[in-house]
Amino acid sequence: LHLDLALEATNFDFGPVGKVTPQLLDSSGQHERLVQTPHFTVHRRSGEQTWTVDDDNRMHALVCLRGTADVRTTDDRCTIRAGNTLVVPAERQNAVVTLSADAVLIDSFLDDQ
């Protein structure tokens, strides 16, 4: 565990924080940025859609809040359901995610440092 790095990234003087205001990242309203800090970013995707996890050499934590998400790579396939989390490793490229019509998925990843 990287406890020293986690403690360094934590701002103990910040807070309490108010309600997060999503920032739309596409015209459909199905892709939003919830949080962006110098250390990590959190996006929310909702509704029926297919997208590719960026080939950005970063780990992505996908948390399914509602519905289902089908995640496919060249050699693997996994379906995650509400309440489940899937980690897409940094070295995994071209992970294609397909959401069900009722899906809500959180995508968290580290920012460049």
Order of alpha helices (4+ residues) and beta strands (2+ residues): alpha-beta-beta-beta-beta-beta-beta-beta-beta-beta-beta
